[in-house]
């Protein structure tokens, strides 16, 4: 369950980042810029951690 939520959240953040970069022309959406690190990187880290925890839970139930 947590893996599914993490993957969905990661996809939403990725889509929002692409939308902000290509359609809204937000300077903070440029990947690996200082503004991107401040605004987008924490979201990617949170969702990746949720995915890793979900994988660990799934593997421990085997």
C-alpha positions in Angstrom: 0.0 0.0 0.0 2.7 2.4 0.9 4.6 1.6 -2.2 1.6 2.4 -4.3 1.0 5.7 -2.5 4.7 6.6 -2.9 4.7 5.8 -6.7 1.5 7.9 -7.2 3.0 10.8 -5.3 6.2 10.6 -7.2 4.4 10.6 -10.5 2.3 13.6 -9.4 5.4 15.6 -8.4 7.1 14.7 -11.7 4.1 15.8 -13.7 3.8 19.1 -11.8 7.5 19.7 -12.3 7.2 19.1 -16.0 4.1 21.3 -16.2 5.8 24.1 -14.3 8.9 23.8 -16.5 7.4 23.6 -20.0 4.0 25.3 -19.8 4.3 27.9 -17.0 8.0 28.7 -17.6 8.8 28.8 -13.9 12.5 29.4 -13.3 12.3 27.2 -10.2 11.4 24.2 -12.3 14.7 24.0 -14.1 16.2 20.7 -12.8 19.1 20.9 -10.4 19.1 24.7 -10.2 19.3 26.3 -6.7 15.7 27.2 -6.8 14.8 23.7 -7.9 16.8 22.2 -5.0 14.9 24.5 -2.6 11.4 23.8 -3.9 11.2 20.5 -5.7 14.0 18.3 -4.2 12.3 17.8 -0.8 9.2 16.5 -2.5 11.2 14.0 -4.5 13.1 12.9 -1.4 9.8 12.4 0.6 8.2 10.3 -2.1 11.3 8.2 -2.8 11.6 7.5 0.9 8.0 6.4 1.0 8.7 4.0 -2.0 11.7 2.6 -0.3 9.8 2.0 2.9 7.0 0.3 0.9 9.5 -2.0 -0.8 11.1 -2.9 2.6 7.7 -3.7 4.0 6.8 -5.8 1.0 10.1 -7.7 1.1 9.8 -8.3 4.9 6.4 -10.0 4.4 7.8 -12.7 2.2 
